Amino acid sequence: MDVTDLGTRFGVDVSTPNATELHVFDGVVEVARHPVLPGQSATRKTLKHEQAAIARAEDSELVDIPIRSASFVTEPALLALAYPRWVAAGEQLRRDPAVIAHYAVTGETQRDRLENLVRRGIGEASLEHMRWAQGRFPQTKSARFGADETVFAISDPATRDELTFAMWAYIDQADAPYSALISSDFWDLPGQVHWQIERSGPDDQLGMSFGVRGQGGERLTRARSMEALTEDDLGRWVHLAVSASRVTGQVAFYVDGELRATADGIQTAQPIRLGDARVGAFHSNAKSPPPWDRRFFGRVDEVLMMSRALNPEEIQALYLNGSHEQKSVTNPDQLK
């Protein structure tokens, strides 16, 4: 059985021996049944909302059957399982001394600040004109970005050789050349950081970049990959992460726990120093473009900062423990 998803939600049941059932909960699916005997032609069928069919091994027909929605795990059920798993994984993660900031909203929101869940970390975020929206779980809220006046300000005065940023974000649009994810203010001090979405090239390709401000004539060392994002990453909750080492110069870009690209280019004698920074914007001191340029358009409901470069297995663990998938990572050694 070949299934073509035309924008839908569907389930497949293979629990019956020598048979495959397809159940469409919403939208439209095209399904093709391969011929069983020589000379037979393939059977094709279009299934719509609340329709189902079965393909049995002994014949080439697709037979209509009643839909059994209750037999499948629904998205609300997955969310109900995923949220306590994410909470438990976050408590475990924050025991790692390399975690310097973890921002997430699971309770009442404050108008002017957001608590850093890591008590020993860099302090709370300062908020201005924040608009709260639904997060990726029913129990969480997300910060909505796009308005000029929205401020999500953080500060990390320490200098570091390595750094990892990660966030859950819902990207509404990324039409501008640059959309800031986490950026140091003003870009006038050595070691400052830009992590951002880029759109460039003749095909308006999406990508990510991570830059470190150099000293003196070394104005910028930047690692960039136009293979790190695709149009399919827009309009949905996505886990974005970057790990960087100024010693090796290597930067790794991740989407949904998958290593999308690596790039060289930030090898510098200058330690990384985030300093005063913004999530979802770049606070420039230039008069043109406006002070709040490179705005991110979308929502963010979790931000993580770590003082070392996580490896691919650790990034995947972050994604799995925060996603709606049923698989999770419970071994503490995978996040050390």
Secondary structure, DSSP 4 states (H G I P E B T S, - for coil): -EEEEEEEEEEEE--STTEEEEEEEEEEEEEEE--SSTTPPPEEEEE-TTEEEEEETT-S-EEEE---GGGS--HHHHHHHHHHHHHHHHHHHTTSTTEEEEEEBSS---SSEE--S-TTSS-PEEEES-EEEE-SSTT-EEEEE-STT-EEEEEE---BSEEEEEEEEEEEE--SSEEEEEEESTT-STT-EEEEEEEETTTTEEEEEEEEE-STT--EEEEEETTS--GGGSSSEEEEEEEEETTT-EEEEEETTEEEEEEE----SSPB--EEEEES-EE---SSS-SEES--EEEEEEEEEESS---HHHHHHHHHHHSSSS-----GGGG-
